[in-house]
Amino acid sequence: MDWLDHVSEEYSRTVHPPLVLILCISGSLGHLMSMAILSSMMSPTNAFLISMSCSQLALCANFLYSTFFKWASDELCSPFFFSYYMAETMHVSVTLSVLVHMAGVFHVVALSIIRYYSLARLTTSDSSQPWFTYKKCRVSLLAIFLSVVIICIPLHFTSEVVMIIMFIFIIVELPQGLLAVLSTVTKLHLIVALGDFTEMITLMTSCVIFALFCLMNGRIRSAFSETSCLRWLEQWTHETIEKRIGRSVCRDKLLDYSCNNKSRMVSTNKSFTVL
């Protein structure tokens, strides 16, 4: 187990902090952009997605704070980070991390139920009438956050994308639970050695899952493609490729000379025709 402790120490010291910084900042910017786009075409379903994005944004910000706290307490060794008030803030951070992570799980479950009933109503005669209204959206969000506090267990999921998302949750969360149980019944404390790695996987999962939900909606995909920053990036990439291709292609001087002569002959013939 010495090699595992050595690898975990090197990962926590060199790889984990910059990777957390990149993921948290990029994830926060992505969630802010998605909230801005979803709020521009407000509907009950988009309001639900905005709530989910807010919970994932809180997870990214909280994860960034906890990682900074751990890095500062280990590297700086200042008494300030070991004071009672900083310990209390870390306790609040851990509790908030559990709450927002469970909120993301319950948003997935609620969206799967909404998708199930939406597809079921397509077979009825009044399928054109929207059944998921703002009132139902508010009631659903209230039930989600109350259930997060009570810590309920979701079991309902539908559609292929939602099944993939729940499968990702199982892959990420089940090994962590088994390692936690294993550390209590044996002397192998793998959950401690792999703590930073499992937290990183959890953070990446929260970023990927919301992107999958946005990909489920064609209107959201088109709205993302019409944003000014993406259009500027596409135009800049297209212009850069054209410049590189133009510089790499060598022009034939003989071909240019023949083309110039042809253009002159055409202009001369036109002048004779006019005369």
Secondary structure, 3 states (H helix, E strand, C coil): CHHHHHHHHHHHHHHHHHHHHHHHHHHHHHHHHHHHHHHHCCCHHHHHHHHHHHHHHHHHHHHHHHHHHHHHHHHCCCHHHHCHHHHHHHHHHHHHHHHHHHHHHHHHHHHHHHHHHHHHHHHCCCCCCCCCCHHHHHHHHHHHHHHHHHCCCCCCCCCHHHHHHHHHHHHHHHHHHHHHHHHHHCCCCHHHHCHHHHHHHHHHHHHHHHHHHHHCCHHHHHHHHCCHHHHHHHHHHHHHHHHHHHHHCCCCHHHHHHHHHHHHHHHHHHHHHHC
